[in-house]
């Protein structure tokens, strides 16, 4: 169901198709005032193997989370059932079962897309395989001549929904944190928020240059 993997580097002869599970509409983060910092995520949580199942103790630090602001981490939510949040272990692989966290008062879900904006959507993640499509939902192709992803920055030109998830029209630049040098556009194209393995292709890095 879920893969928290690095880049697959896949090649294909057909247009991009996402995995059927989990649905994109279910992907987001858990907003919980009690769980905002990485060190706070070290506190144990009581999780079940299925909604309504027996609870077992887990370390929250072993669960998948995303830094959504400077020193602010949120647990990733991959599915929802009435009164339950579906979370995953950090080392989860394809086919791994979710763990279920009982919902508490004051918690709410926020989608990936709602966390992103032109000001915040800036950099490729380690999962991006260096490929872009010429059109929304198109075949992802390698972009020759790009420097390492760690030296790139994305400009957000637009976004559209296709195949159940958000695609972004981006311009790729060399890192604009390099002072005194012109920042040229190296490539333009469309990129899905998530790769076929479910991992994020792009995100905001909240720590500056």
C-alpha positions as CSV (number, residue, x, y, z in Angstrom):
1,X,0.0,0.0,0.0
2,X,2.8,2.4,1.0
3,X,6.4,2.9,0.0
4,X,8.6,5.3,1.9
5,X,11.4,4.7,-0.6
6,X,14.0,6.8,-2.4
7,X,13.9,7.3,-6.1
8,X,12.8,4.4,-8.2
9,X,14.5,5.9,-11.3
10,X,11.8,4.1,-13.4
11,X,11.6,4.2,-17.2
12,X,8.4,3.6,-19.0
13,X,6.7,3.7,-22.4
14,X,3.3,4.8,-21.1
15,X,2.0,7.9,-19.3
16,X,2.3,8.2,-15.6
17,X,-0.1,6.1,-13.5
18,X,-0.3,6.4,-9.7
19,X,-0.7,3.5,-7.4
20,X,-4.3,2.8,-6.6
21,X,-3.7,3.0,-2.9
22,X,-3.6,5.1,-0.9
23,X,-5.9,7.6,-2.6
24,X,-4.4,11.0,-3.0
25,X,-7.3,12.7,-1.2
26,X,-6.3,10.8,2.0
27,X,-2.7,12.0,2.0
28,X,-1.8,14.7,4.4
29,X,-0.5,15.5,7.8
30,X,-2.0,15.4,11.3
31,X,-2.3,18.8,12.9
32,X,-2.0,18.1,16.7
33,X,-0.7,20.8,19.1
34,X,0.9,18.0,21.2
35,X,2.9,16.6,18.2
36,X,4.8,19.4,16.5
37,X,8.6,18.9,17.1
38,X,10.8,15.9,16.3
39,X,11.7,15.6,19.9
40,X,8.0,15.5,20.9
41,X,7.5,12.7,18.4
42,X,9.7,10.6,20.6
43,X,6.9,10.1,23.1
44,X,5.1,6.8,22.8
45,X,1.8,6.4,21.0
46,X,-0.8,3.7,21.3
47,X,-1.6,2.3,17.9
48,X,-3.7,-0.6,16.5
49,X,-3.2,-2.9,13.5
50,X,-6.7,-2.0,12.4
51,X,-9.4,0.5,13.3
52,X,-11.0,-0.6,16.6
53,X,-8.3,-3.1,17.2
54,X,-6.2,-3.7,20.3
55,X,-3.8,-0.9,21.1
56,X,0.0,-1.5,21.3
57,X,2.7,1.0,22.3
58,X,4.9,2.4,19.5
59,X,7.6,5.1,19.5
60,X,6.2,8.0,17.5
61,X,9.7,8.7,16.4
62,X,9.5,5.4,14.4
63,X,6.5,6.8,12.4
64,X,6.7,8.7,9.1
65,X,6.5,12.4,9.5
66,X,7.2,15.6,7.5
67,X,8.8,18.8,8.5
68,X,6.2,21.4,7.5
69,X,7.9,24.5,9.0
70,X,11.1,25.3,10.8
71,X,11.6,22.6,13.6
72,X,8.0,21.7,13.2
73,X,7.2,18.1,12.3
74,X,3.8,16.5,11.5
75,X,2.8,12.9,11.4
76,X,1.9,11.7,7.9
77,X,-1.6,10.5,7.4
78,X,-2.2,7.9,4.6
79,X,-5.8,6.9,5.3
80,X,-8.8,7.8,7.4
81,X,-11.6,5.9,9.1
82,X,-14.2,7.4,11.4
83,X,-12.3,8.1,14.7
84,X,-9.0,6.7,13.4
85,X,-5.9,8.0,11.5
86,X,-3.9,5.7,9.3
87,X,-0.1,6.2,9.8
88,X,2.9,4.3,8.7
89,X,6.3,3.3,10.1
90,X,9.3,5.3,8.8
91,X,10.9,2.2,7.2
92,X,7.6,1.0,5.6
93,X,7.9,-0.6,2.1
94,X,5.4,-1.4,-0.6
95,X,2.7,-3.7,0.8
96,X,3.3,-2.7,4.5
97,X,0.2,-2.4,6.6
98,X,-0.8,0.9,8.2
99,X,-1.0,1.4,11.9
100,X,-4.1,3.2,13.3
101,X,-4.0,6.1,15.7
102,X,-7.2,6.8,17.7
103,X,-8.4,10.4,16.9
104,X,-8.4,12.9,19.8
105,X,-10.1,16.2,20.3
106,X,-8.2,19.1,18.8
107,X,-6.7,17.0,16.0
108,X,-7.4,17.6,12.3
109,X,-6.1,16.5,8.9
110,X,-4.5,18.9,6.4
111,X,-3.8,17.8,2.8
112,X,-0.3,18.1,1.2
113,X,-1.6,20.4,-1.4
114,X,-2.9,22.9,1.1
115,X,0.5,23.2,2.7
116,X,2.1,24.1,-0.6
117,X,2.3,27.5,-2.2
118,X,4.3,29.5,-4.7
119,X,6.4,30.9,-1.9
120,X,7.0,27.5,-0.2
121,X,7.3,25.0,-2.9
122,X,10.9,25.3,-3.8
123,X,13.1,22.2,-3.8
124,X,13.2,18.6,-5.1
125,X,13.3,15.9,-2.5
126,X,15.8,13.0,-2.5
127,X,13.0,10.9,-4.1
128,X,12.8,12.9,-7.3
129,X,14.3,10.9,-10.2
130,X,15.2,13.9,-12.3
131,X,12.3,13.5,-14.8
132,X,9.7,15.9,-16.0
133,X,6.7,15.6,-18.3
134,X,5.8,18.0,-21.2
135,X,2.2,18.0,-20.2
136,X,0.0,17.1,-17.2
137,X,-0.1,13.4,-16.8
138,X,2.4,12.8,-19.5
139,X,5.4,10.6,-19.8
140,X,8.2,11.6,-17.4
141,X,11.5,11.9,-19.2
142,X,15.0,12.5,-18.0
143,X,16.4,16.0,-18.2
144,X,20.0,15.8,-19.4
145,X,22.6,18.1,-18.1
146,X,21.0,19.0,-14.8
147,X,23.3,19.4,-11.8
148,X,22.7,17.3,-8.6
149,X,19.2,17.8,-7.2
150,X,20.8,19.4,-4.0
151,X,21.8,22.4,-6.2
152,X,18.4,23.0,-7.8
153,X,15.4,25.2,-6.9
154,X,11.9,25.0,-8.4
155,X,9.8,28.0,-9.4
156,X,6.1,27.2,-9.2
157,X,4.4,28.2,-12.5
158,X,1.0,26.5,-12.0
159,X,-0.8,23.4,-10.8
160,X,-3.5,21.1,-12.0
161,X,-5.3,17.9,-10.7
162,X,-4.8,14.8,-12.8
163,X,-4.9,11.0,-12.1
164,X,-6.1,11.8,-8.5
165,X,-3.2,14.0,-7.4
166,X,-1.7,17.4,-7.9
167,X,0.7,18.1,-10.8
168,X,3.0,21.2,-10.7
169,X,4.3,23.2,-13.6
170,X,7.8,24.1,-12.6
171,X,10.8,25.9,-13.8
172,X,14.1,24.5,-12.6
173,X,16.9,26.9,-11.7
174,X,20.4,26.5,-10.2
175,X,20.3,27.3,-6.5
176,X,19.6,31.0,-6.2
177,X,21.4,31.0,-2.9
178,X,24.6,31.2,-4.9
179,X,25.3,35.0,-4.5
180,X,26.6,37.1,-7.3
181,X,25.6,34.7,-10.1
182,X,22.6,34.9,-12.5
183,X,20.1,32.2,-11.9
184,X,19.1,30.7,-15.3
185,X,16.1,28.5,-16.0
186,X,17.6,25.1,-16.8
187,X,14.3,23.3,-17.7
188,X,10.5,23.5,-17.6
189,X,7.9,20.9,-17.3
190,X,5.2,19.1,-15.2
191,X,5.9,17.0,-12.2
192,X,3.4,15.0,-9.9
193,X,3.6,15.8,-6.2
194,X,4.2,12.1,-5.6
195,X,6.2,9.5,-7.5
196,X,4.8,6.0,-8.3
197,X,6.2,4.8,-4.9
198,X,4.1,7.4,-3.1
199,X,7.1,9.4,-2.0
200,X,7.1,13.2,-2.4
201,X,8.9,14.6,-5.4
202,X,9.1,18.2,-4.2
203,X,8.7,20.1,-1.0
204,X,9.5,23.2,0.9
205,X,12.8,23.4,2.8
206,X,12.2,25.6,5.8
207,X,15.8,26.3,6.9
208,X,16.9,28.8,4.3
209,X,20.1,28.7,2.2
